[in-house]
Amino acid sequence: MTQPVPIRFVETDLDQLVAQEGRIALLADAPGALTPAARRLDRATKGALSRALASAGFGKLKPGEAMELAFPSGLACEAVQLVRLPKRTDSASARKAGGAMGRALGAAATLVLAESHPRAAEVAFGLALRAYDFTAHKTGEQTAKGPVAMMVAAPEAVAAEAAPMAAVAEGVFFTRDLVNEPANVLTTHDFAARLAAMHELGLEVEILEEDELLKLGMGALLGVGQGSESPSKVVVMQWKGGPKGEAPFALVGKGVVFDTGGISIKPAAGMEEMTMDMGGAGVVAGVMRTLALRKARANVVGLVGLVENMPDGRAQRPGDVVRSMKGDTIEVINTDAEGRLVLADVLWYAQERFRPSGMINLATLTGAIIIALGHENTGVFSNSDDLCNAFLKAAAVEGEGAWRMPMGEAYDAKLKSRVADMMNVGGRDGGAITAAQFLARFVKSEVPWCHLDIAGTALVKADLALAPKGATGWGVMALNRLIAEKYEARGGAK
C-alpha cells in the first residue's frame, strides 16, 4: 500500500538553516513576530523574508495558505515556503497549513520550521495526508517524496502527539488505495486477500464464501453478484481491544468492486468511475486498520459485502424477486439499485451474530445524494439522535462534511410492492431517502444505527486541501474519532 511520507521531529538547529538544501517551509504570521529561525533566514537573505511577510500578497493569505520565495539569495535551498499560521489557531487551519506543504512536496528534502508552534503535530498530519500520490500503475522509475524533517522545540513530545495521527493517516491511505484501484486489479478475491493480510496487525479476519452465504440465506446479496465471474464474499474483521464480552460497535460497508448497473445498465459516459463503488467497504477497512495500528481500547467489528454487478446470461433481471437473510422478499425493480441489496443481508448478519451496541453503514449508494448535497457533504440518516449527533460532532471536528437527512413513513410507503414485501427502489423523488428507508427495514429497532451515503464524498475530481483529486478516504477520521470518544472512553485495555 501507499505509505505516508516519513516525518522526523528534530530539535531546532539555527546553524543548519543557511546550508539547508532542498526546500524550507516556515510557519509565520506577521513580519513583526519573527521566530528565531525566521530571523536567521531573514538576515541571510538581507531582509527578503521580512519584506515578503510584509507584502500585500502574504497579507491576503488566509490561515493555512502559502506563498514561495524561489531560489532566495543567501540560502542554499531552492525555495522558502511561507505558510501563514498564527500560534493561536484551530486544528483545521493547522492541517491546511500542512496540506500546503504536502502539495508542494517533491523529491527534494524538506525542512519544516515549526519551532514551538502548539499545532506542530496537526501540521505534520496535514502534510502527510496531502502528500498522498497513487502511482501503483505508472511505469518508469518512481521517485519517493521527501524526506521531511520538522524542527520543533520538544521533538519527543510532538512525536508522541503525532503517533496516533500517523495511524489514522495510514488508514486513510489504505482506503484511498482501495478506492483508486481499477476493477481488474481489485477483484473480490484481491479485496478479500488485502483484508485478510491485516491479521498481522492483530485483527481477526474471516472470509465467508458463496456456499456459506447461501446457507445463511443471503439471497439479496448473492443475487447482485450472480452475473459476475468474481464470486461474492463477506469479510468479517474483528478488533477486540475493549473489555472482554462487551458488545462490539459494528461498521458495515458496501463493496461493489465494479458496478455496470447490471441488466439496468448505466450509460457509458462516466462508468469508469464505478471502480469506486466499493468505497463504503474501503472506509470500513481503513478504520479497522487505524484501530489496530493505534491499539484502540474498544471492541469493533467491520463487515463488508464484496460483489461485482455485471450483465450476463445469469444476471439478475428487473422483476426478479429475491429473499433476504431476514426472510423478507424484495422485488428488484432496478438492478442498478444493488448496493442496498448487499447491505440488507450484511446488516442483518451483523446484528444476528454480534448483537452490536451500535451500527453504522457506509455506501456510495445514490446519485440522488449528490444532487442534494454535492461533493461537500455526506448524507447522514439515522434512527438514533444520540448516535447521529455524536457522529456529526466527530465529523465536524475532523473537517469531514456531513449533513443529516430526513426519514419518515411517507418515504417508506414508496417501497410498497405488488408482488413482494417491498421494492428495491421508490422512484426518483427523494431517492436517497427511500434508499435509507429500505436499509432501515433491516435494522432492529433497538439498535442505534446510522447510514452514511458517501456517493459524493468518496471520490472527487478536483484537488482538496488534504487530498489530491481521486479517492479522499472520507470517513476514516470521523469514525475513528467517534469510536475514540464514544466507545473507548467507557472501555478499558485488554
Kinemage of the C-alpha trace (Angstrom):
@kinemage 1
@onewidth
@group {chain A} dominant
@subgroup {mainchain}
@vectorlist {calphas} color= white
{ca met a 1} P 0.000 0.000 0.000
{ca thr a 2} L 0.975 3.638 -0.370
{ca gln a 3} L 2.838 4.688 2.767
{ca pro a 4} L 2.608 8.177 4.286
{ca val a 5} L 5.766 10.216 3.807
{ca pro a 6} L 8.026 9.739 6.858
{ca ile a 7} L 8.372 12.839 9.033
{ca arg a 8} L 11.149 13.181 11.611
{ca phe a 9} L 10.803 15.591 14.513
{ca val a 10} L 14.158 17.174 15.366
{ca glu a 11} L 15.465 19.875 17.649
{ca thr a 12} L 15.774 23.388 16.284
{ca asp a 13} L 19.250 23.969 14.843
{ca leu a 14} L 19.672 27.533 13.641
{ca asp a 15} L 23.163 26.866 12.313
{ca gln a 16} L 21.755 24.355 9.792
{ca leu a 17} L 19.397 26.753 8.038
{ca val a 18} L 21.690 28.650 5.696
{ca ala a 19} L 23.257 25.454 4.320
{ca gln a 20} L 19.963 23.531 4.114
{ca glu a 21} L 19.381 22.244 0.586
{ca gly a 22} L 16.054 21.271 -0.959
{ca arg a 23} L 13.144 23.226 0.467
{ca ile a 24} L 12.386 25.092 3.673
{ca ala a 25} L 8.825 25.621 4.889
{ca leu a 26} L 8.266 28.245 7.562
{ca leu a 27} L 5.178 28.786 9.699
{ca ala a 28} L 4.687 32.521 10.073
{ca asp a 29} L 2.036 35.127 10.741
{ca ala a 30} L 3.164 38.742 10.870
{ca pro a 31} L 6.524 40.347 9.985
{ca gly a 32} L 6.840 41.869 13.446
{ca ala a 33} L 6.717 38.493 15.223
{ca leu a 34} L 9.567 36.557 13.660
{ca thr a 35} L 10.717 33.356 15.328
{ca pro a 36} L 14.455 32.781 15.906
{ca ala a 37} L 14.598 30.607 12.778
{ca ala a 38} L 12.797 33.246 10.721
{ca arg a 39} L 15.195 35.929 11.966
{ca arg a 40} L 18.177 33.771 10.950
{ca leu a 41} L 16.707 33.286 7.466
{ca asp a 42} L 15.898 36.988 7.208
{ca arg a 43} L 19.463 38.011 7.994
{ca ala a 44} L 20.834 35.518 5.472
{ca thr a 45} L 18.535 36.871 2.738
{ca lys a 46} L 19.262 40.511 3.677
{ca gly a 47} L 15.679 41.210 4.672
{ca ala a 48} L 13.930 39.412 1.778
{ca leu a 49} L 11.947 37.262 4.213
{ca ser a 50} L 10.598 40.183 6.254
{ca arg a 51} L 9.740 42.068 3.059
{ca ala a 52} L 7.775 39.053 1.812
{ca leu a 53} L 5.928 38.756 5.117
{ca ala a 54} L 5.055 42.459 4.968
{ca ser a 55} L 3.855 42.238 1.371
{ca ala a 56} L 0.262 42.576 0.237
{ca gly a 57} L 0.411 39.051 -1.168
{ca phe a 58} L 1.191 37.492 2.201
{ca gly a 59} L -1.336 39.752 3.890
{ca lys a 60} L -4.112 38.362 1.706
{ca leu a 61} L -3.362 34.764 2.683
{ca lys a 62} L -5.834 33.004 4.933
{ca pro a 63} L -4.550 30.756 7.745
{ca gly a 64} L -3.154 27.609 6.150
{ca glu a 65} L -2.351 29.222 2.779
{ca ala a 66} L 1.168 29.743 1.448
{ca met a 67} L 3.453 31.698 -0.875
{ca glu a 68} L 7.020 30.988 -2.013
{ca leu a 69} L 10.350 32.687 -2.367
{ca ala a 70} L 12.179 30.819 -5.137
{ca phe a 71} L 15.980 30.449 -5.034
{ca pro a 72} L 16.422 33.015 -2.249
{ca ser a 73} L 19.767 34.819 -2.293
{ca gly a 74} L 21.984 33.907 0.652
{ca leu a 75} L 20.500 30.442 1.178
{ca ala a 76} L 21.397 27.046 -0.316
{ca cys a 77} L 17.768 25.911 -0.593
{ca glu a 78} L 15.775 26.076 -3.818
{ca ala a 79} L 12.739 27.712 -2.170
{ca val a 80} L 11.362 29.023 1.094
{ca gln a 81} L 7.649 28.384 1.501
{ca leu a 82} L 5.941 30.889 3.799
{ca val a 83} L 2.852 29.330 5.342
{ca arg a 84} L 0.526 31.626 7.217
{ca leu a 85} L -0.429 30.115 10.577
{ca pro a 86} L -0.860 32.083 13.805
{ca lys a 87} L 0.075 30.341 17.046
{ca arg a 88} L -3.500 30.709 18.205
{ca thr a 89} L -5.275 28.732 15.537
{ca asp a 90} L -7.615 25.785 15.110
{ca ser a 91} L -6.974 22.217 14.039
{ca ala a 92} L -8.450 22.731 10.563
{ca ser a 93} L -6.099 25.633 9.767
{ca ala a 94} L -3.087 23.725 11.085
{ca arg a 95} L -3.898 20.725 8.888
{ca lys a 96} L -4.491 23.026 5.927
{ca ala a 97} L -1.060 24.552 6.514
{ca gly a 98} L 0.450 21.089 6.443
{ca gly a 99} L -1.586 20.374 3.330
{ca ala a 100} L 0.002 23.369 1.577
{ca met a 101} L 3.407 21.879 2.355
{ca gly a 102} L 2.331 18.419 1.238
{ca arg a 103} L 1.018 19.762 -2.073
{ca ala a 104} L 4.420 21.315 -2.825
{ca leu a 105} L 6.392 18.297 -1.610
{ca gly a 106} L 8.712 16.737 -4.166
{ca ala a 107} L 11.777 14.537 -4.205
{ca ala a 108} L 13.922 17.194 -2.531
{ca ala a 109} L 14.410 17.114 1.221
{ca thr a 110} L 12.093 19.480 3.060
{ca leu a 111} L 12.795 21.150 6.381
{ca val a 112} L 9.718 22.459 8.201
{ca leu a 113} L 10.340 25.154 10.798
{ca ala a 114} L 7.603 24.750 13.406
{ca glu a 115} L 9.750 25.571 16.453
{ca ser a 116} L 7.406 25.991 19.434
{ca his a 117} L 4.137 26.048 17.464
{ca pro a 118} L 1.442 24.284 19.570
{ca arg a 119} L -0.150 22.715 16.479
{ca ala a 120} L 3.014 21.175 15.028
{ca ala a 121} L 1.625 17.617 15.168
{ca glu a 122} L -1.536 18.687 13.323
{ca val a 123} L 0.608 20.405 10.684
{ca ala a 124} L 2.544 17.161 10.190
{ca phe a 125} L -0.731 15.233 9.866
{ca gly a 126} L -1.998 17.590 7.167
{ca leu a 127} L 1.316 17.363 5.326
{ca ala a 128} L 1.171 13.560 5.313
{ca leu a 129} L -2.440 13.451 4.092
{ca arg a 130} L -1.882 15.866 1.189
{ca ala a 131} L 1.377 14.285 0.064
{ca tyr a 132} L -0.528 11.115 -0.957
{ca asp a 133} L 0.059 10.070 -4.551
{ca phe a 134} L -1.343 6.898 -6.154
{ca thr a 135} L 1.334 5.690 -8.555
{ca ala a 136} L 0.849 1.895 -8.434
{ca his a 137} L 0.119 1.630 -12.156
{ca lys a 138} L 2.532 4.216 -13.545
{ca thr a 139} L 5.549 2.832 -15.376
{ca gly a 140} L 9.061 4.140 -15.112
{ca glu a 141} L 11.107 4.953 -12.061
{ca gln a 142} L 9.017 6.397 -9.248
{ca thr a 143} L 10.734 8.973 -7.062
{ca ala a 144} L 9.786 8.962 -3.408
{ca lys a 145} L 8.700 12.244 -1.872
{ca gly a 146} L 10.677 13.842 0.886
{ca pro a 147} L 12.304 13.156 3.276
{ca val a 148} L 10.756 15.628 5.697
{ca ala a 149} L 12.233 16.885 8.938
{ca met a 150} L 10.302 19.188 11.256
{ca met a 151} L 12.231 21.375 13.690
{ca val a 152} L 10.340 21.696 16.953
{ca ala a 153} L 11.192 22.721 20.496
{ca ala a 154} L 10.247 19.341 22.026
{ca pro a 155} L 10.683 16.585 19.420
{ca glu a 156} L 9.766 13.644 21.654
{ca ala a 157} L 6.579 15.287 22.899
{ca val a 158} L 5.456 16.251 19.390
{ca ala a 159} L 6.283 12.771 18.074
{ca ala a 160} L 4.157 11.209 20.817
{ca glu a 161} L 1.267 13.524 19.952
{ca ala a 162} L 1.640 12.717 16.247
{ca ala a 163} L 1.792 8.911 16.613
{ca pro a 164} L -1.998 8.291 16.736
{ca met a 165} L -2.421 10.662 13.784
{ca ala a 166} L 0.109 8.608 11.825
{ca ala a 167} L -2.103 5.552 12.375
{ca val a 168} L -5.086 7.495 11.052
{ca ala a 169} L -3.086 8.640 8.019
{ca glu a 170} L -2.201 5.032 7.208
{ca gly a 171} L -5.879 4.077 7.492
{ca val a 172} L -6.834 6.929 5.149
{ca phe a 173} L -4.156 5.864 2.656
{ca phe a 174} L -5.361 2.250 2.769
{ca thr a 175} L -8.876 3.431 1.932
{ca arg a 176} L -7.649 5.711 -0.860
{ca asp a 177} L -5.601 2.926 -2.400
{ca leu a 178} L -8.591 0.574 -2.407
{ca val a 179} L -10.917 3.150 -3.959
{ca asn a 180} L -8.348 4.202 -6.571
{ca glu a 181} L -7.584 0.653 -7.721
{ca pro a 182} L -9.030 -0.432 -11.089
{ca ala a 183} L -11.562 -3.249 -11.009
{ca asn a 184} L -9.383 -5.663 -12.995
{ca val a 185} L -6.921 -5.481 -10.090
{ca leu a 186} L -9.258 -5.110 -7.111
{ca thr a 187} L -11.460 -8.131 -7.721
{ca thr a 188} L -13.466 -9.626 -4.886
{ca his a 189} L -10.594 -12.137 -4.456
{ca asp a 190} L -7.937 -9.415 -4.226
{ca phe a 191} L -10.005 -7.218 -1.939
{ca ala a 192} L -10.602 -10.086 0.475
{ca ala a 193} L -6.908 -11.021 0.400
{ca arg a 194} L -5.844 -7.470 1.304
{ca leu a 195} L -8.211 -7.528 4.261
{ca ala a 196} L -7.078 -10.985 5.348
{ca ala a 197} L -3.482 -9.712 5.445
{ca met a 198} L -4.470 -7.355 8.262
{ca his a 199} L -4.475 -10.280 10.687
{ca glu a 200} L -0.793 -9.382 11.047
{ca leu a 201} L -1.936 -6.208 12.829
{ca gly a 202} L -3.992 -8.149 15.362
{ca leu a 203} L -7.344 -8.203 13.594
{ca glu a 204} L -9.328 -11.436 13.442
{ca val a 205} L -10.388 -11.810 9.800
{ca glu a 206} L -12.870 -14.303 8.328
{ca ile a 207} L -13.889 -14.673 4.684
{ca leu a 208} L -17.355 -16.108 4.067
{ca glu a 209} L -17.585 -17.685 0.621
{ca glu a 210} L -20.668 -18.160 -1.561
{ca asp a 211} L -21.582 -21.593 -0.191
{ca glu a 212} L -21.629 -20.188 3.339
{ca leu a 213} L -23.626 -17.140 2.237
{ca leu a 214} L -26.140 -19.444 0.575
{ca lys a 215} L -26.543 -21.435 3.805
{ca leu a 216} L -27.073 -18.180 5.695
{ca gly a 217} L -29.851 -17.228 3.271
{ca met a 218} L -28.202 -14.116 1.834
{ca gly a 219} L -30.304 -14.161 -1.327
{ca ala a 220} L -30.326 -10.386 -1.700
{ca leu a 221} L -26.521 -10.114 -1.726
{ca leu a 222} L -25.965 -13.217 -3.873
{ca gly a 223} L -28.466 -12.012 -6.462
{ca val a 224} L -26.338 -8.930 -7.137
{ca gly a 225} L -23.192 -10.880 -7.946
{ca gln a 226} L -24.637 -13.838 -9.823
{ca gly a 227} L -23.798 -12.340 -13.235
{ca ser a 228} L -20.091 -11.952 -12.441
{ca glu a 229} L -17.148 -14.320 -12.752
{ca ser a 230} L -15.891 -12.926 -9.427
{ca pro a 231} L -17.542 -14.779 -6.536
{ca ser a 232} L -19.390 -12.804 -3.907
{ca lys a 233} L -17.874 -12.741 -0.423
{ca val a 234} L -18.456 -11.278 3.014
{ca val a 235} L -15.362 -10.367 5.044
{ca val a 236} L -15.599 -10.009 8.814
{ca met a 237} L -12.857 -8.118 10.693
{ca gln a 238} L -12.866 -8.068 14.485
{ca trp a 239} L -10.800 -5.805 16.725
{ca lys a 240} L -11.063 -6.853 20.358
{ca gly a 241} L -9.377 -4.031 22.220
{ca gly a 242} L -12.103 -3.385 24.776
{ca pro a 243} L -13.364 -5.286 27.812
{ca lys a 244} L -13.898 -8.989 27.176
{ca gly a 245} L -17.541 -9.793 26.484
{ca glu a 246} L -18.578 -6.189 25.813
{ca ala a 247} L -20.810 -5.894 22.742
{ca pro a 248} L -18.891 -4.505 19.774
{ca phe a 249} L -19.694 -1.451 17.694
{ca ala a 250} L -20.338 -2.511 14.097
{ca leu a 251} L -19.239 -0.920 10.827
{ca val a 252} L -20.780 -2.264 7.621
{ca gly a 253} L -19.583 -1.374 4.117
{ca lys a 254} L -20.885 -1.787 0.583
{ca gly a 255} L -18.155 -3.366 -1.524
{ca val a 256} L -19.302 -3.420 -5.137
{ca val a 257} L -15.917 -3.699 -6.822
{ca phe a 258} L -17.432 -2.617 -10.130
{ca asp a 259} L -20.974 -1.549 -10.938
{ca thr a 260} L -22.172 -1.682 -14.534
{ca gly a 261} L -25.726 -1.349 -13.290
{ca gly a 262} L -26.343 -4.955 -14.318
{ca ile a 263} L -29.218 -5.508 -16.740
{ca ser a 264} L -30.368 -1.948 -15.911
{ca ile a 265} L -27.054 -0.908 -17.401
{ca lys a 266} L -25.551 2.522 -16.769
{ca pro a 267} L -24.672 4.991 -19.554
{ca ala a 268} L -21.141 4.552 -20.888
{ca ala a 269} L -20.072 8.100 -20.026
{ca gly a 270} L -18.528 8.106 -16.580
{ca met a 271} L -18.897 4.383 -15.981
{ca glu a 272} L -15.145 4.127 -15.423
{ca glu a 273} L -15.665 5.831 -12.069
{ca met a 274} L -17.681 2.855 -10.845
{ca thr a 275} L -14.427 1.335 -9.661
{ca met a 276} L -15.173 3.460 -6.562
{ca asp a 277} L -18.491 1.737 -5.800
{ca met a 278} L -16.717 -0.247 -3.104
{ca gly a 279} L -15.945 2.996 -1.256
{ca gly a 280} L -18.016 2.105 1.802
{ca ala a 281} L -16.121 -1.139 2.264
{ca gly a 282} L -12.889 0.776 1.706
{ca val a 283} L -13.670 3.164 4.554
{ca val a 284} L -14.572 0.297 6.896
{ca ala a 285} L -11.241 -1.350 6.047
{ca gly a 286} L -9.337 1.884 6.655
{ca val a 287} L -10.970 2.425 10.040
{ca met a 288} L -10.238 -1.141 11.131
{ca arg a 289} L -6.607 -0.708 10.093
{ca thr a 290} L -6.357 2.518 12.086
{ca leu a 291} L -7.879 0.936 15.194
{ca ala a 292} L -5.426 -1.948 15.045
{ca leu a 293} L -2.411 0.297 14.448
{ca arg a 294} L -3.174 2.541 17.395
{ca lys a 295} L -4.355 -0.334 19.631
{ca ala a 296} L -7.784 1.171 20.231
{ca arg a 297} L -9.383 0.235 23.550
{ca ala a 298} L -12.722 -0.733 22.067
{ca asn a 299} L -14.450 -3.755 20.572
{ca val a 300} L -15.282 -3.061 16.932
{ca val a 301} L -16.365 -5.372 14.138
{ca gly a 302} L -16.142 -4.394 10.474
{ca leu a 303} L -18.162 -6.302 7.882
{ca val a 304} L -18.031 -5.773 4.128
{ca gly a 305} L -20.059 -7.351 1.347
{ca leu a 306} L -17.904 -7.834 -1.755
{ca val a 307} L -19.673 -8.344 -5.091
{ca glu a 308} L -19.446 -7.313 -8.726
{ca asn a 309} L -22.583 -6.182 -10.586
{ca met a 310} L -22.294 -7.371 -14.192
{ca pro a 311} L -24.727 -8.103 -17.069
{ca asp a 312} L -24.635 -11.761 -18.083
{ca gly a 313} L -26.900 -14.644 -19.032
{ca arg a 314} L -27.032 -15.492 -15.345
{ca ala a 315} L -27.502 -11.918 -14.137
{ca gln a 316} L -30.387 -10.752 -12.003
{ca arg a 317} L -33.264 -9.256 -14.025
{ca pro a 318} L -35.637 -6.381 -13.302
{ca gly a 319} L -38.784 -8.009 -11.928
{ca asp a 320} L -36.938 -10.813 -10.115
{ca val a 321} L -37.907 -11.494 -6.505
{ca val a 322} L -35.164 -12.387 -4.020
{ca arg a 323} L -35.352 -13.441 -0.384
{ca ser a 324} L -33.106 -11.702 2.129
{ca met a 325} L -31.404 -13.300 5.107
{ca lys a 326} L -34.025 -11.650 7.297
{ca gly a 327} L -36.684 -13.540 5.350
{ca asp a 328} L -38.303 -10.554 3.669
{ca thr a 329} L -38.826 -10.758 -0.086
{ca ile a 330} L -37.680 -7.979 -2.418
{ca glu a 331} L -38.897 -7.190 -5.922
{ca val a 332} L -35.894 -5.991 -7.902
{ca ile a 333} L -37.234 -3.108 -9.979
{ca asn a 334} L -33.816 -1.749 -10.938
{ca thr a 335} L -30.665 -3.873 -10.877
{ca asp a 336} L -28.617 -0.662 -10.571
{ca ala a 337} L -30.014 -0.197 -7.065
{ca glu a 338} L -27.837 -3.083 -5.953
{ca gly a 339} L -25.888 -1.677 -3.019
{ca arg a 340} L -28.899 -1.691 -0.725
{ca leu a 341} L -29.438 -5.382 -1.503
{ca val a 342} L -25.875 -6.137 -0.440
{ca leu a 343} L -26.177 -4.074 2.730
{ca ala a 344} L -29.550 -5.559 3.680
{ca asp a 345} L -28.048 -9.005 4.207
{ca val a 346} L -24.790 -7.842 5.799
{ca leu a 347} L -26.637 -5.524 8.222
{ca trp a 348} L -28.888 -8.378 9.294
{ca tyr a 349} L -25.971 -10.791 9.668
{ca ala a 350} L -24.064 -8.250 11.788
{ca gln a 351} L -26.981 -7.914 14.192
{ca glu a 352} L -27.814 -11.629 14.379
{ca arg a 353} L -24.216 -12.673 15.060
{ca phe a 354} L -22.702 -9.816 17.068
{ca arg a 355} L -25.621 -8.057 18.832
{ca pro a 356} L -23.780 -4.742 18.385
{ca ser a 357} L -24.093 -1.778 20.743
{ca gly a 358} L -24.494 0.439 17.686
{ca met a 359} L -24.037 0.209 13.943
{ca ile a 360} L -23.016 2.487 11.085
{ca asn a 361} L -23.065 1.502 7.433
{ca leu a 362} L -21.319 3.332 4.603
{ca ala a 363} L -22.083 3.146 0.905
{ca thr a 364} L -21.689 5.021 -2.345
{ca leu a 365} L -25.401 4.393 -2.573
{ca thr a 366} L -27.226 7.008 -4.645
{ca gly a 367} L -26.658 9.690 -7.247
{ca ala a 368} L -29.574 11.451 -5.579
{ca ile a 369} L -27.430 12.390 -2.571
{ca ile a 370} L -25.002 14.182 -4.911
{ca ile a 371} L -27.895 16.184 -6.354
{ca ala a 372} L -28.955 17.100 -2.817
{ca leu a 373} L -25.596 17.802 -1.157
{ca gly a 374} L -22.975 17.971 -3.910
{ca his a 375} L -19.476 16.729 -3.115
{ca glu a 376} L -19.095 18.715 0.097
{ca asn a 377} L -21.228 16.642 2.460
{ca thr a 378} L -22.122 13.031 3.106
{ca gly a 379} L -25.797 12.325 3.698
{ca val a 380} L -26.483 11.009 7.209
{ca phe a 381} L -29.640 9.046 8.010
{ca ser a 382} L -30.347 7.649 11.460
{ca asn a 383} L -32.810 6.107 13.885
{ca ser a 384} L -30.869 7.484 16.873
{ca asp a 385} L -30.388 11.141 17.749
{ca asp a 386} L -27.637 10.215 20.206
{ca leu a 387} L -25.516 8.249 17.736
{ca cys a 388} L -26.213 10.643 14.880
{ca asn a 389} L -25.280 13.724 16.908
{ca ala a 390} L -22.118 12.037 18.169
{ca phe a 391} L -21.082 11.209 14.616
{ca leu a 392} L -21.884 14.687 13.289
{ca lys a 393} L -19.792 16.195 16.091
{ca ala a 394} L -16.858 13.910 15.284
{ca ala a 395} L -17.139 14.700 11.575
{ca ala a 396} L -17.199 18.447 12.275
{ca val a 397} L -14.081 18.254 14.451
{ca glu a 398} L -12.258 16.329 11.724
{ca gly a 399} L -13.440 18.686 8.978
{ca glu a 400} L -15.327 15.946 7.112
{ca gly a 401} L -18.586 17.373 5.793
{ca ala a 402} L -21.779 15.592 6.888
{ca trp a 403} L -25.432 16.605 6.916
{ca arg a 404} L -28.411 14.844 8.491
{ca met a 405} L -31.241 13.997 6.110
{ca pro a 406} L -34.890 13.258 6.991
{ca met a 407} L -36.644 9.909 7.157
{ca gly a 408} L -40.319 9.040 7.654
{ca glu a 409} L -43.304 6.835 6.886
{ca ala a 410} L -44.313 8.785 3.795
{ca tyr a 411} L -40.985 7.889 2.171
{ca asp a 412} L -41.224 4.310 3.360
{ca ala a 413} L -44.606 3.856 1.692
{ca lys a 414} L -42.959 4.395 -1.706
{ca leu a 415} L -41.306 0.976 -1.392
{ca lys a 416} L -44.591 -0.982 -1.456
{ca ser a 417} L -44.528 -3.829 -3.980
{ca arg a 418} L -47.393 -5.576 -5.775
{ca val a 419} L -45.719 -8.990 -5.699
{ca ala a 420} L -43.252 -8.974 -2.770
{ca asp a 421} L -42.750 -7.482 0.674
{ca met a 422} L -41.010 -4.450 -0.813
{ca met a 423} L -39.396 -2.998 -3.927
{ca asn a 424} L -35.726 -2.061 -4.033
{ca val a 425} L -36.474 1.469 -5.317
{ca gly a 426} L -39.106 4.057 -4.555
{ca gly a 427} L -38.986 6.377 -7.551
{ca arg a 428} L -36.811 9.351 -8.495
{ca asp a 429} L -38.116 11.854 -5.948
{ca gly a 430} L -36.362 11.546 -2.593
{ca gly a 431} L -34.209 8.733 -3.967
{ca ala a 432} L -31.514 8.948 -1.302
{ca ile a 433} L -34.160 8.934 1.414
{ca thr a 434} L -36.113 5.961 0.085
{ca ala a 435} L -32.798 4.082 -0.160
{ca ala a 436} L -32.227 4.803 3.528
{ca gln a 437} L -35.801 3.703 4.308
{ca phe a 438} L -35.067 0.421 2.529
{ca leu a 439} L -31.998 -0.174 4.715
{ca ala a 440} L -33.936 0.750 7.854
{ca arg a 441} L -36.171 -2.269 7.268
{ca phe a 442} L -33.142 -4.447 8.008
{ca val a 443} L -32.167 -2.666 11.230
{ca lys a 444} L -33.663 -3.829 14.507
{ca ser a 445} L -35.477 -1.077 16.378
{ca glu a 446} L -33.305 -1.448 19.485
{ca val a 447} L -30.011 -0.987 17.575
{ca pro a 448} L -28.741 2.617 17.251
{ca trp a 449} L -27.917 2.995 13.566
{ca cys a 450} L -26.634 5.497 11.011
{ca his a 451} L -26.489 5.159 7.243
{ca leu a 452} L -23.830 7.275 5.525
{ca asp a 453} L -24.340 7.851 1.802
{ca ile a 454} L -20.833 8.750 0.615
{ca ala a 455} L -21.543 8.796 -3.130
{ca gly a 456} L -20.475 12.444 -3.368
{ca thr a 457} L -17.555 12.432 -0.945
{ca ala a 458} L -15.681 9.181 -1.607
{ca leu a 459} L -14.075 10.410 -4.833
{ca val a 460} L -13.655 13.938 -6.195
{ca lys a 461} L -12.497 15.413 -9.498
{ca ala a 462} L -10.576 18.375 -8.074
{ca asp a 463} L -7.777 18.727 -5.530
{ca leu a 464} L -8.773 19.288 -1.908
{ca ala a 465} L -6.775 20.889 0.895
{ca leu a 466} L -5.854 17.465 2.291
{ca ala a 467} L -6.219 15.176 -0.729
{ca pro a 468} L -5.360 15.176 -4.419
{ca lys a 469} L -8.181 14.525 -6.872
{ca gly a 470} L -9.427 10.960 -6.763
{ca ala a 471} L -10.199 8.950 -3.646
{ca thr a 472} L -10.488 11.038 -0.487
{ca gly a 473} L -10.668 8.473 2.313
{ca trp a 474} L -13.638 10.444 3.681
{ca gly a 475} L -14.971 8.970 6.909
{ca val a 476} L -11.885 7.278 8.334
{ca met a 477} L -11.013 10.261 10.520
{ca ala a 478} L -14.577 10.911 11.689
{ca leu a 479} L -15.334 7.277 12.528
{ca asn a 480} L -12.013 6.859 14.309
{ca arg a 481} L -12.828 9.908 16.453
{ca leu a 482} L -16.383 8.697 17.101
{ca ile a 483} L -15.079 5.355 18.361
{ca ala a 484} L -12.409 7.040 20.490
{ca glu a 485} L -14.820 9.467 22.114
{ca lys a 486} L -17.999 7.426 22.406
{ca tyr a 487} L -16.803 3.836 22.816
{ca glu a 488} L -13.207 3.846 24.036
{ca ala a 489} L -13.967 6.340 26.766
{ca arg a 490} L -16.214 3.845 28.524
{ca gly a 491} L -13.952 0.846 27.949
{ca gly a 492} L -10.518 -0.190 29.089
{ca ala a 493} L -7.437 -2.012 27.994
{ca lys a 494} L -7.498 -5.699 27.227
